[in-house]
Amino acid sequence: MTIKVLDKETVGQIAAGEVVERPASVVKELVENALDSGADRIEVEIRSGGVSLIRVTDDGSGIPSQEVALAFERHATSKISGASDLLNIDSLGFRGEALPSIAAVAGVEVLTCAEGDSAGTFISLEGGSIVQQKNQARNRGTTVNVRDLFRRVPARLKFLKSLPTESSHVANIVSQYALAFPEVSFVLSVDSKEKLRTSGRGRLLDSIIDVYGAEMAGKMLPLSPPEGEWSSGQAKSAIEVTGMVGSPELGRAGRGYLSFFINRRWVSSRLLSYAVEEAYSGLLMTGKHPVAVLNISIPPADIDVNIHPAKSEVKFRSESDVFRAVQRAVRQALVAQMPVPKIEEVATPYKAPSSGLQRLREPPATGERATSPPDVAPPLMASLPVLRVVGQVMNSYIVAEGPDGLYLVDQHAAHERVRFDKVREQREQRKPEVQGLLEPATFEVTPRQDAIMRECCRELADFGFAIEEFGDRTYLVRTVPALLAGDDWPAMLRELLDELSGESKSRWEERMVASIACHGAVKAGQALSDDEMRSLVRQLEQTASPHTCPHGRPTIIRLTSVQLEREFGRS
């Protein structure tokens, strides 16, 4: 085949294919440009899912009249000046390909005015070429109209989803940057209907209220600094994590409520998702995922933002440092602020006793209606109060009295939490409590279990298992963790090997801790003496996360004195 240089139009469409995947891609590029220009207000309007019209208006610095045409030249940018700047990117975009790529697949009109210009400049492009340029009145800032997206590339239209789906992608883009820049006011209109308006008052909590609603915002927990306020200044340390995370009861079925920003650049990151999920380990119900809005401030030299055409991914110089910083910050916020689950208050005046009391929703902040947007996240109980054990019901639940009402403790879940924390503490200190067997016990495994056993013997030894090979698919066990002494440890070990076969090696330790904690814990239906109940409650009070078991189920729920009085008609 003959080698030849492609024509300008084909080159433009190839480049556009890397940057402009769908209407939301255009919105992302234009919104990032507006933010880089220092805008305080950004309005986004789309029609027909963004195919027929995308309009982005800002009050930023604008483009000087002599540079407007240059902005549509490929690789033209005001955000870097040379190769050395690639190591210190402090803007949201720098490739210099967004505007020419958009103009290659749509009709584009720009009206802009920079500070000091006597008049604004209007420019119109078709097929990437300028067809009109003139002076036109405008206040400082820029308006970009993108019409008939992919009109020149009709094949690309076939790959777009339905108009509502494309509109939802645009809404997500605007929502994410509204969360990243709470000091900027955003307005989104879809087919002439306003869908989002943020106040731009500078508080993350306000943006969360505008995007997710007051009910969800009331259950968000702040990371430092207080109230989740983000500073555009230098980070206090090499890696600083700020933002807000959801109380475990906000767990969602998918990961769509995880928002990550690197130096306020919205990114997708499996590493960050995994770090947050690990922080919630043992606090969320199985199958649920957390809610989080996090900004990670990191020196620009320690990240590479040039690995993806759409700038949606980044590469870290030290992934382990970033992982630990995020995991630690989120876990600390959860442990310090997670509330005791509270039985939902009955909202109606006293009549007949209700058919049942529903569980858990956090009350609105004191003195506010549930629908009123809180000024700050409501204060939460950081640990358990001192409880007086009253008795046991159904041989499963411990009844206790606290300073503010009645508490019900799930004895199995509570004992699991106590054992889980004890095993994890021993593991971290590398001092497992072990129990020697009177005689070494033989332990036979299946071929599948054998493959896992050979890999995880060292990890099991760290928990107190002394295991050595003893023939084909047979092992000798000489010691076991002290917590499993007297329990059916062979059954626990077989179940653990089956679980590990479906997990990545990085999660083995977590599985081992949870399995050892679960086996041997007090069971539901097991009668306990008064001393045993008191001892269990005292141990639960001393754990770092007393509110849930390692699997995310609640260990304790509360019925307040006010609710009791209301149910009995005393108030």
matplotlib code that plots the C-alpha trace (Angstrom):
import matplotlib.pyplot as plt

x = [0.0, 1.2, 2.1, 0.5, -0.3, -4.0, -5.9, -6.7, -10.4, -9.6, -6.9, -9.3, -12.0, -9.6, -8.4, -12.0, -12.8, -10.3, -11.7, -15.3, -17.0, -20.5, -22.2, -21.1, -17.5, -18.0, -19.6, -16.7, -14.1, -16.0, -16.8, -13.1, -12.1, -14.6, -13.2, -9.6, -10.7, -11.6, -15.4, -17.7, -20.8, -21.2, -24.5, -24.9, -27.8, -28.5, -31.2, -31.9, -29.4, -26.8, -26.9, -28.7, -27.3, -24.8, -24.3, -21.8, -21.7, -19.3, -18.1, -14.4, -11.4, -12.5, -10.2, -8.4, -9.7, -6.3, -6.2, -9.8, -8.9, -5.7, -7.7, -9.0, -5.6, -4.5, -2.2, -2.8, -3.2, -2.6, -2.1, 1.4, 4.3, 6.8, 7.7, 8.9, 5.4, 4.0, 5.5, 3.6, 0.1, -2.1, -5.1, -7.9, -7.0, -3.9, -3.8, -4.9, -7.1, -10.6, -11.8, -10.4, -11.7, -15.2, -15.1, -14.2, -17.5, -19.9, -20.8, -19.3, -19.9, -17.9, -18.7, -16.0, -14.7, -11.5, -10.7, -9.5, -11.0, -13.3, -15.7, -16.3, -15.4, -17.7, -16.4, -18.2, -16.7, -17.9, -15.9, -13.1, -12.7, -13.6, -16.6, -17.2, -15.5, -16.6, -16.8, -19.9, -20.9, -20.5, -19.5, -16.4, -16.6, -17.2, -20.2, -19.7, -22.5, -22.0, -24.7, -25.6, -22.9, -21.6, -23.5, -20.4, -19.8, -23.2, -21.8, -21.0, -24.6, -25.5, -23.4, -25.1, -27.7, -31.2, -31.6, -32.5, -29.4, -27.1, -28.8, -28.1, -24.4, -24.3, -26.1, -23.5, -20.6, -22.1, -23.0, -19.4, -17.9, -20.5, -19.2, -15.6, -16.0, -18.6, -17.5, -18.7, -22.5, -23.7, -26.9, -28.0, -31.0, -32.2, -34.6, -35.5, -36.1, -33.8, -32.4, -29.7, -28.8, -26.0, -25.5, -21.8, -21.4, -18.2, -19.3, -19.2, -22.3, -24.3, -23.3, -24.2, -27.6, -28.1, -27.0, -28.2, -30.8, -31.1, -31.9, -28.7, -26.7, -27.8, -26.2, -22.8, -19.8, -17.0, -13.4, -11.0, -11.1, -14.5, -17.6, -15.7, -14.5, -11.8, -9.0, -7.5, -4.2, -1.2, -1.8, -0.5, 1.2, 2.3, -1.1, -4.2, -7.7, -10.7, -14.4, -17.4, -18.4, -21.8, -22.9, -23.0, -26.8, -26.5, -25.0, -26.0, -26.4, -23.8, -20.6, -22.2, -22.1, -18.3, -16.8, -13.1, -11.1, -7.3, -6.4, -10.1, -9.8, -12.7, -11.2, -12.2, -9.9, -10.2, -7.4, -9.4, -12.7, -10.9, -9.4, -12.8, -14.4, -11.7, -12.3, -15.9, -14.9, -17.2, -19.5, -21.6, -24.1, -23.0, -23.7, -23.8, -21.4, -20.5, -21.2, -18.2, -17.1, -13.3, -10.6, -7.1, -4.5, -1.2, 1.9, 1.5, 4.9, 3.6, 0.9, 0.6, -2.6, -1.5, -2.3, -5.9, -7.2, -10.2, -8.1, -10.4, -7.7, -4.4, -1.3, 0.2, 3.9, 3.2, -0.1, 0.5, 0.9, -2.3, -4.2, -3.2, -4.0, -7.5, -8.3, -7.0, -8.8, -12.2, -11.9, -11.0, -14.1, -16.3, -15.0, -15.1, -18.6, -20.7, -24.0, -25.8, -28.7, -31.9, -35.4, -37.4, -39.6, -43.4, -44.4, -48.1, -49.8, -50.5, -53.3, -53.2, -49.9, -48.3, -48.0, -44.2, -41.4, -39.2, -35.5, -33.1, -33.0, -31.1, -33.2, -32.9, -30.7, -32.2, -35.0, -35.2, -37.8, -36.6, -37.0, -34.9, -31.4, -29.0, -26.4, -23.9, -23.8, -25.9, -23.8, -23.5, -22.7, -19.0, -19.1, -21.5, -22.7, -22.4, -25.2, -26.9, -27.9, -31.5, -32.0, -32.2, -35.1, -35.5, -32.1, -30.7, -30.9, -29.5, -31.8, -29.9, -30.8, -28.8, -28.9, -31.2, -33.4, -33.6, -30.9, -31.2, -27.9, -27.7, -25.5, -24.0, -23.2, -21.8, -19.5, -18.4, -17.3, -15.5, -13.6, -12.9, -11.2, -9.2, -8.0, -7.1, -5.2, -3.2, -2.4, -1.2, 1.0, 2.3, 1.5, -1.3, -2.6, -2.3, -3.5, -1.4, -3.2, -2.6, -1.7, -1.1, -4.4, -4.5, -6.4, -7.3, -8.3, -9.7, -7.4, -8.8, -8.3, -4.9, -3.7, -4.9, -3.5, 0.0, -0.2, -1.7, 0.2, 2.4, -0.7, -2.4, 0.7, 0.4, -3.0, -1.8, -2.1, 1.0, 0.5, 2.9, 2.5, 1.9, 1.5, -0.8, -3.4, -2.9, -1.6, -0.6, -2.1, -0.1, -1.6, -4.7, -5.7, -6.7, -10.1, -10.9, -9.9, -12.8, -14.6, -14.9, -11.8, -11.5, -14.9, -13.9, -10.6, -12.4, -14.9, -12.1, -10.2, -13.3, -13.8, -10.1, -10.3, -12.6, -10.8, -7.7, -4.7, -4.9, -8.2, -7.1, -6.1, -9.5, -11.3, -9.2, -9.9, -13.7, -13.8, -11.9, -14.2, -17.4, -16.6, -16.8, -18.9, -22.0, -24.9, -28.4, -30.6, -27.9, -28.9, -26.4, -26.0, -26.1, -22.4, -21.9, -24.2, -22.5, -19.1, -20.1, -21.6, -18.5, -16.3, -18.5, -18.2, -14.5, -14.3, -13.4, -16.5, -19.2, -22.2, -21.8, -20.5, -17.7, -20.3, -22.0, -25.1, -26.0, -25.0, -27.2, -30.3, -31.9, -35.4, -35.2, -37.0, -39.0, -40.2, -41.1, -43.1, -44.9, -45.8, -47.3, -49.2, -47.1, -46.2]
y = [0.0, 3.5, 5.8, 9.2, 12.1, 12.4, 15.5, 18.1, 17.2, 13.5, 14.3, 16.6, 13.9, 11.3, 13.7, 14.6, 10.9, 10.8, 13.8, 14.0, 10.7, 12.1, 15.5, 15.2, 15.2, 18.6, 19.9, 18.7, 20.4, 23.7, 23.7, 23.0, 25.9, 28.1, 27.1, 27.6, 31.2, 32.0, 32.0, 32.6, 31.6, 29.0, 28.3, 25.1, 24.7, 21.6, 20.6, 17.1, 15.5, 18.0, 16.9, 19.9, 22.5, 22.9, 26.4, 27.2, 30.7, 32.0, 35.3, 34.3, 36.2, 35.8, 35.5, 38.6, 39.5, 38.9, 35.3, 34.1, 32.6, 31.1, 29.2, 26.9, 26.0, 22.5, 22.3, 26.0, 26.6, 29.2, 26.7, 25.5, 27.0, 24.2, 20.5, 21.4, 22.6, 19.0, 18.1, 20.9, 21.0, 23.2, 23.7, 21.4, 21.2, 21.8, 19.6, 22.4, 20.0, 20.6, 23.5, 22.4, 18.8, 20.1, 22.4, 19.4, 17.6, 20.4, 24.0, 26.3, 30.0, 31.9, 35.3, 36.5, 39.6, 39.9, 42.5, 45.7, 44.9, 47.7, 45.2, 41.6, 39.2, 36.9, 34.0, 31.2, 28.0, 25.2, 22.1, 23.5, 26.6, 30.2, 31.5, 34.7, 37.0, 40.4, 42.7, 42.4, 43.8, 41.5, 41.8, 40.1, 36.3, 33.7, 32.0, 28.9, 27.5, 24.0, 23.1, 19.9, 17.7, 15.0, 16.4, 16.0, 12.5, 10.9, 7.4, 8.7, 9.5, 5.8, 5.1, 7.6, 6.4, 7.8, 11.5, 11.1, 9.0, 11.5, 14.3, 12.3, 12.1, 15.9, 16.4, 14.2, 16.2, 19.5, 17.9, 16.6, 20.0, 21.7, 19.4, 20.1, 23.9, 24.9, 28.5, 28.6, 28.9, 26.4, 26.4, 23.5, 23.7, 20.7, 21.5, 24.8, 23.3, 24.1, 20.9, 22.1, 25.4, 25.7, 28.7, 29.1, 30.1, 28.1, 25.3, 21.7, 20.9, 23.4, 21.9, 18.4, 19.7, 21.2, 18.0, 15.2, 16.9, 17.9, 14.4, 12.8, 15.9, 15.6, 12.1, 13.2, 13.2, 15.8, 15.1, 17.8, 20.8, 21.2, 21.4, 20.0, 23.4, 23.1, 25.5, 26.3, 27.1, 24.8, 21.5, 21.4, 18.0, 16.1, 14.4, 16.0, 14.4, 16.6, 16.4, 14.4, 10.8, 9.2, 7.5, 3.7, 3.8, 5.8, 2.7, 2.5, -0.5, 0.9, 3.0, 6.0, 8.1, 8.0, 11.4, 11.8, 15.0, 15.2, 18.8, 19.4, 17.6, 15.1, 11.6, 7.9, 5.7, 2.1, 2.7, 5.5, 3.5, 0.5, 2.7, 4.1, 0.6, -0.6, 2.2, 1.1, -2.5, -4.1, -1.0, -1.5, -4.2, -6.8, -5.6, -1.9, 0.8, 4.1, 7.7, 10.0, 13.4, 13.6, 16.0, 14.7, 17.5, 16.3, 18.0, 18.2, 16.7, 13.5, 12.8, 12.4, 13.8, 13.2, 9.5, 9.8, 11.9, 13.1, 13.7, 11.4, 9.3, 10.1, 8.1, 8.5, 8.4, 6.5, 4.7, 3.1, 6.5, 7.8, 4.7, 4.8, 8.6, 8.1, 5.0, 6.5, 9.8, 8.2, 5.5, 8.1, 10.2, 7.1, 5.9, 9.3, 10.4, 7.3, 7.5, 4.8, 3.6, 5.1, 3.7, 6.2, 8.5, 8.3, 11.6, 11.5, 12.3, 9.4, 7.2, 3.4, 1.6, 1.4, -2.0, -1.8, 0.6, 1.1, 1.3, 3.8, 7.2, 10.0, 12.8, 16.3, 18.8, 20.2, 22.7, 22.0, 20.3, 17.2, 19.1, 22.1, 22.2, 22.1, 24.8, 22.2, 18.4, 17.4, 16.5, 12.7, 10.3, 9.3, 6.2, 4.3, 5.8, 3.7, 1.2, -0.7, -4.2, -5.0, -8.5, -10.6, -11.2, -14.2, -15.4, -13.1, -9.5, -7.8, -5.0, -2.1, 1.3, 4.4, 8.0, 8.8, 5.8, 2.1, 0.1, -3.3, -5.1, -8.0, -10.4, -12.3, -9.1, -7.4, -10.4, -10.5, -6.9, -7.5, -10.5, -8.8, -5.8, -8.1, -10.3, -7.2, -5.7, -8.8, -9.0, -5.4, -6.0, -9.3, -10.9, -13.5, -15.4, -19.1, -22.4, -25.5, -28.7, -31.7, -33.7, -32.4, -32.7, -33.8, -31.6, -32.8, -30.5, -30.6, -30.0, -26.4, -25.8, -27.2, -24.6, -21.8, -23.4, -23.6, -19.8, -18.6, -20.6, -17.6, -15.4, -18.1, -18.3, -14.6, -15.3, -18.2, -21.3, -23.5, -25.6, -27.9, -30.3, -33.9, -35.9, -35.4, -32.7, -33.3, -31.0, -31.1, -28.4, -27.8, -24.5, -22.5, -18.9, -18.8, -17.4, -20.6, -23.0, -25.3, -24.2, -26.2, -24.6, -27.3, -26.2, -22.5, -23.2, -25.1, -22.3, -19.7, -21.6, -21.7, -17.9, -17.1, -19.0, -16.3, -13.3, -11.3, -11.9, -8.3, -9.1, -12.3, -10.7, -9.1, -12.4, -14.2, -11.6, -11.7, -15.6, -16.0, -13.3, -15.0, -18.5, -18.9, -15.8, -16.0, -17.3, -16.0, -18.2, -18.7, -17.9, -15.6, -15.0, -11.5, -11.4, -12.6, -9.9, -7.1, -8.3, -8.3, -4.8, -3.5, -5.0, -3.5, -0.1, -0.2, -1.2, 1.4, 0.8, -0.5, 0.3, -2.5, -6.1, -6.9, -7.6, -4.3, -5.3, -3.0, -4.2, -1.9, 0.2, 2.9, 3.9, 7.4, 8.4, 10.9, 8.1, 5.9, 8.7, 9.4, 5.8, 5.6, 8.8, 10.8, 13.6]
z = [0.0, -0.8, 2.1, 2.0, 4.2, 5.0, 4.2, 6.8, 7.1, 7.7, 10.3, 12.1, 12.3, 13.6, 16.3, 17.1, 17.5, 20.4, 22.2, 21.2, 22.0, 22.7, 23.5, 27.1, 25.9, 24.4, 27.5, 29.6, 27.4, 27.4, 31.1, 31.9, 29.7, 31.5, 34.9, 33.7, 32.7, 36.3, 35.8, 38.8, 36.9, 34.1, 32.3, 30.2, 27.8, 25.6, 23.2, 21.9, 24.1, 23.0, 19.4, 18.0, 20.4, 23.2, 24.6, 27.4, 28.7, 31.3, 32.9, 32.8, 31.4, 27.8, 24.7, 23.4, 19.9, 18.2, 19.6, 18.9, 15.5, 16.9, 19.5, 16.7, 15.4, 16.4, 19.4, 20.2, 24.0, 26.6, 29.4, 28.7, 26.8, 26.5, 27.3, 30.8, 31.7, 31.2, 34.6, 36.4, 35.1, 37.2, 34.8, 33.8, 30.2, 28.1, 25.0, 22.7, 20.7, 22.2, 20.2, 16.8, 17.4, 18.2, 15.1, 12.9, 13.7, 14.3, 13.5, 16.1, 17.1, 19.7, 21.2, 23.6, 25.2, 27.2, 29.9, 28.2, 24.8, 23.5, 22.0, 21.8, 19.0, 17.1, 15.1, 13.2, 11.9, 9.6, 9.0, 11.1, 8.8, 9.7, 7.7, 9.6, 12.1, 13.3, 16.3, 18.5, 21.9, 24.9, 28.6, 29.7, 29.3, 26.5, 24.9, 22.8, 20.6, 19.2, 16.6, 14.8, 16.4, 14.1, 11.2, 9.1, 10.5, 10.3, 11.1, 14.6, 15.3, 15.0, 18.1, 20.4, 22.9, 23.3, 23.8, 27.5, 28.0, 26.3, 28.4, 31.6, 30.6, 30.2, 33.6, 35.2, 33.8, 35.1, 38.5, 39.0, 38.4, 40.6, 43.3, 42.5, 42.4, 45.0, 44.7, 41.1, 40.3, 37.7, 35.8, 33.5, 31.2, 29.1, 26.3, 27.9, 31.3, 34.2, 35.7, 38.1, 39.8, 42.4, 44.7, 44.2, 47.9, 48.3, 50.6, 49.4, 51.5, 49.6, 46.3, 47.6, 48.6, 45.1, 43.3, 45.6, 47.8, 51.5, 52.7, 51.4, 52.4, 55.9, 56.1, 54.7, 57.1, 56.6, 56.2, 57.4, 57.0, 58.7, 56.6, 53.6, 52.4, 49.8, 49.4, 46.0, 47.8, 48.3, 50.2, 53.7, 53.1, 50.0, 49.8, 51.4, 51.2, 51.7, 51.0, 52.4, 52.7, 53.3, 56.5, 55.9, 55.8, 52.5, 50.8, 47.1, 44.8, 42.3, 42.3, 40.6, 43.8, 44.0, 42.9, 42.7, 41.9, 41.6, 42.3, 41.4, 38.1, 37.8, 37.2, 37.1, 39.2, 40.2, 42.7, 44.5, 44.3, 45.9, 48.6, 49.6, 49.5, 51.8, 54.2, 54.5, 55.0, 57.6, 57.7, 54.6, 53.9, 51.4, 47.8, 48.8, 47.8, 49.5, 48.7, 48.5, 47.2, 47.6, 46.4, 46.6, 46.5, 45.3, 43.9, 40.1, 39.6, 41.2, 38.7, 35.0, 33.5, 29.9, 29.6, 28.3, 25.3, 27.3, 30.5, 32.4, 34.0, 35.8, 36.7, 40.2, 40.9, 44.1, 44.0, 47.4, 49.1, 47.5, 48.4, 52.0, 52.3, 50.9, 52.9, 56.2, 55.8, 55.0, 57.7, 60.3, 59.4, 59.6, 62.9, 64.5, 63.3, 62.4, 64.4, 66.3, 64.2, 65.4, 65.1, 63.0, 65.0, 64.5, 62.9, 63.7, 67.0, 69.4, 68.3, 68.5, 68.7, 65.2, 63.5, 63.8, 64.3, 61.2, 61.4, 60.9, 59.5, 60.9, 62.3, 60.8, 62.6, 65.8, 65.2, 61.5, 59.3, 57.4, 54.1, 55.2, 53.8, 56.8, 57.0, 58.2, 58.5, 61.6, 64.7, 65.1, 68.1, 67.8, 70.1, 72.4, 75.7, 78.9, 78.9, 81.7, 80.7, 81.5, 80.0, 76.9, 74.5, 72.1, 73.3, 70.5, 71.6, 74.7, 76.1, 77.7, 79.1, 78.1, 79.1, 76.2, 75.7, 75.1, 73.2, 71.5, 70.9, 68.4, 70.4, 67.4, 65.4, 68.5, 69.4, 65.7, 66.0, 69.2, 67.8, 64.5, 66.2, 68.5, 65.6, 63.5, 66.4, 67.0, 63.3, 63.1, 66.1, 64.7, 68.0, 67.4, 70.4, 69.6, 71.0, 70.6, 69.8, 72.1, 69.0, 65.5, 63.5, 59.9, 57.5, 54.0, 51.2, 47.7, 44.7, 44.4, 48.1, 47.9, 45.4, 47.6, 50.8, 49.2, 48.5, 51.8, 54.4, 55.3, 55.7, 57.9, 60.1, 60.8, 62.4, 64.5, 62.3, 62.2, 59.1, 57.3, 54.3, 55.1, 51.9, 48.9, 49.6, 53.4, 56.0, 59.7, 61.9, 65.1, 66.4, 65.7, 66.8, 70.4, 69.5, 67.6, 70.4, 71.2, 68.0, 64.7, 63.2, 60.4, 59.0, 59.3, 57.5, 54.6, 54.2, 54.2, 51.5, 49.3, 49.8, 49.0, 45.7, 44.4, 45.8, 44.8, 47.0, 48.2, 50.0, 51.7, 55.0, 55.3, 54.6, 57.2, 59.9, 59.2, 59.1, 62.4, 64.0, 62.7, 63.8, 67.5, 68.0, 70.2, 68.2, 67.9, 70.1, 72.6, 76.2, 78.0, 81.8, 83.1, 83.5, 79.9, 78.6, 80.6, 79.5, 75.8, 76.0, 77.8, 75.1, 72.3, 73.9, 73.6, 69.9, 67.3, 65.2, 67.6, 65.3, 62.7, 62.5, 60.0, 57.4, 57.7, 59.6, 62.6, 66.0, 67.9, 67.4, 69.7, 70.8, 72.3, 75.5, 73.5, 71.2, 74.2, 75.7, 72.4, 71.9, 75.4, 74.9, 77.5, 75.1]

ax = plt.figure().add_subplot(projection="3d")
ax.plot(x, y, z, "-o")
ax.set_aspect("equal")
plt.show()
